[in-house]
Amino acid sequence: MDEADWLAARFEEQRAHLRAVAYRMLGSRSEVDDAVQEAWLRLSRSDAAAIDDLQRWLTTVVARVCLDQLRSRRSRREEPLGPRVPEPLVSPEGDEDPEHEALLAGSVGLALLVVLETLPPAERLAFVLHDMFGVPFDEIAPIVDRSPDAARQLASRGRRRVRGSVPAADPDRARQREVVDAFVAAAREGDFEALLAVLDPDVVFRLDRGDLPGPASRELHGARTVAENALIFGGPFAPFARPALVNGAPGFVIAPEGKPVSVAGFVVADGRIVEIDLLADPRRLGHVDVTLLGSPD
């Protein structure tokens, strides 16, 4: 094996870890691939023999690339146009994708990623690297141009926001599926009372349509408001709902004529839906392979 092949093999050993870091930072599969590719390019131009800890070195490189991407993303729009739902990982139930399992190690549900999207870039990086991957603050500090103590404070702020905003889901996936299916059935049948029965009184619904024309992206609160919108906007599409795992939890994909137009992730707690995150921007759903999913109920 020559030096180039040896270096490529060592990089491949780190690819799954690097993609996991980038997905938590960016919430976009295409941007994840770009960040990991950039890490490879920088490694191939470096003196690999002088790198003591390759994983740490590559993690730092990917983190810097992701931080630049997050800052660029924010600079393109001064104020968010509405809630941002990351690109979900969609798998058929009972046949989880090994690649997705690697990306989701540590139970990275869609609800957590939605909260991470609200953090400032440096705060998100400090929280992700330290709390999820154990990177010490003296290594995080130069990435965010802060002191180690300031990096610690960034992670602490991110931790408080996450703990206060991410609901704990029921551990029984089969029970979660029953509740999600009941929601879809009630929307399909136009049964307002049945919708209320499966929604937590304080349920949160987020819709991200990107910059598509039509109704704006929005965030709704409360069972009655969410149920009313499910009947108005969800009812016509409910017959096209295909069950799927969305970031490892029961959800569904809306795919009229086999073309994905939206993906919904749910958090079910104490037998009721406490959060729904719906990405309805088809331009960010091109990676969803509907042929692997079951037929609409």
ABEGO torsion letter per residue (X at the ends): XBAAAAAAAAAAAAAAAAAAAAAAAAGBAAAAAAAAAAAAAAAAABBAAABABAAAAAAAAAAAAAAAAAAAAAAABABBAEBBBBBBBBBBBGBBBAAAAAAABGGBBAAAAAAAAABBAAAAAAAAAAAAAGBBAAAAAAAAGBBAAAAAAAAAAAAAAAAAABBBBBABAAAAAAAAAAAAAAAAAGBAAAAAAABBAABBBBBBAEABBEBBBBBBBEAAAAAAAAAAAAAAAAAABBBBBBGGBBBBBBBBGGBBABBBBBBBBGGBBABBBBBABAAAAAABBAAABBBBX
